[in-house]
Amino acid sequence: MAGNLVARSIHDLTAAAWFGGSLMGAIGLNGATAQAQDPAERTRLSSLGWKKWSPYQTAAFGAHILAGAAVIFENKDRMAKQDGVTRLTIYKTIVTLAGAAVTLYAGMQGAKVDKLSGEGAAGATEPTPGASEELRSAQQQLKILQWAIPVFAGWVIVLGAKHGEMQRPKNVSKGLAR
């Protein structure tokens, strides 16, 4: 039981870090760096902040996957016996992996923005009218991706809450996933 509590806690806390970190970056970091006087500093400073966060986000995501695997292993009997648990676990895994792909792609677009930061920008994800097509495209994609990441992370958290609700005694005793 203690091992499952630790795994569940790590699983939930790392999803919270993924959600909170990405939301803070999209709102706080990008918003603050847009105030820099030098247009070239706007993307450079934002990129520096995201680079500082990236190793922690990567570690949190790795821990999230490992803890999730431990939770699945611990609940293998429940998955086999309780209606809907396996289906929800697969669905949550797909959402998690899709969110990971979006997060990775955002990192790739962020690297492009960083490489082109010398061009200057109106904001971390807002190009200037004279921006190159490569910078403009990367920033436009990044703007969407940075808002999609907390959507996926939040979705994972909600699905985790659904898993918890499925463990209410009345649902477990009936073998139901309601």
N, C-alpha and C positions, 0 to 999 in steps of 0.2 A: 504494500500500500504506500509506504513512504517513497519508494522509487517512482511510483505512478504520480504521486503528488508533486515530486520534483520535476518530472518530465512534463506534466501538464502546466506547471508554473512556468518553466522555461519556455514552453511552447506559446503560452499566452503572453508572457512578457516580451518575447522576441517579436511577436506579431504587433504588439503595442509599440515597440521601438521602430519597427518598419513603418507603421502608420504615423506615429508622432514625428519621427525624424523627417519623413518625406513631406508631411504637411508643414512643419516648421520651415523646412528649406524653401518650399514653394511660396510660402507667405512671408516669413520673417527674413530669411537670407536674401532671396531675390528682391524683396521689397526694400530692404536696407541698402543693398548694393546699387539699386537704381538711383539712389540719392548721391552717389559719388559725383564729384565735380567733373572729373575727366571721363569722357565716354569710354575710353579704352579700359579704365579701371572697373567699370561696371561689370563686364563679363569676366575680367581677370579675377576680381575679388570673389565673385559668385563661384567661379570655378574652383578657387582655392578652398572655399568653404565646403563645397560638395566633395572635393578630394579628401578633405580632413574627415568628413563623415563616412565616406565610402568604405574604409576598412571595418568600421564598427557595424555598418549596415550589412556588409558581407558576412562578418562573424555572426551577427544576430540571425541572419537568414540561414546560415549553415546550422547554427544551434537549433533554429526553428524546425528545420527538416529532420535533424537527428532526434530531437525530442518528439516530433510527430511520429516518427517511426517507432520510438519506444512506447508511445501511447497506443498506437495501433497494435503492437505486439502484446501489450498488457490487456487489450480489449478484444483479442481475437475470438474468444468464446462468445462474447456479447455480439460481435459482428456477425458471427455465424447464426446466432439464435434470435436476435431482436430484429424485427422487420424494419428495414429502412436504414439501419446503421451503416451497413456496407455501402449502400447507394450514396448516402450523404458523405461518407469518407472519401469515396472516389470523386464526387463532385467537388469537395473541398480541396482535394489534391490537385485537380485540374485547375481550379481558380488560383491556387497557390503557385503552381508552375507557370500559369499565364501571367500572373503578377510578377513573378521572377523574371520572365522574359521581357516584360515591359520595363522593369527596373534596369535590366542589363542593357536594353536598347537605349534607354534614357542616358545611361552612362556613356554609351558610344556617341550619342549626339552631343552630350556635354563635353566630351573630349574634342569633338570638332569645334564647338564654340570656343573652348579654351585655346585651341591651336590658332584660331582666327581672332582672338581677343584684341589684337592690335588694331583691327579695323574700327573698333569702337561700336557702341550700341546705345540705344535709348534705355535699355534695361537688360537684365540677364537673359530674358527670353523675348525681348522686343527689339527688332532690328531698326537701324536708322534707314531713312529713305535711300541712301547711297550704298547700303551694304551689298556685299557680293551675294550672288545667288546661293553659294554654298553656306555662307553664314546665315542668310535669311531662312533657308530651308531647315538648317539644323535648329535654329532658334524657334521657328514655328512648330516643328515637331516636338521639341523639348517642352514648349509651353503646354502642349496637350498631354504629353507623357508625364510631366511632373504633377499634373492633376489626376491622371489615371492611376498613378501608383497608390496614393492613399485610398482611392476607391477600391482597388483590389485588396489592399491590406485591411481595410474596414470590412470588406465582404468576408474575408477569411475570419476576422474576429466574430462577426455575426454568425457565421457557420459554426464556429467553435461554441458559441452560446447555444446554438440549436443542439449540438451534440450534448451539452450539459443538460438541457431541458429533456432530452430523450432518456436521461438517467433518472428522472423522477421515479420514485417507487411505483406509482400507479402505471407508468408507461412500461417500465421494465417487467413488472409482474404480468402484464398483458402481452408482452412481446411486441408492443407498438412503438412507433416512432413519432408519436404526436406530441 
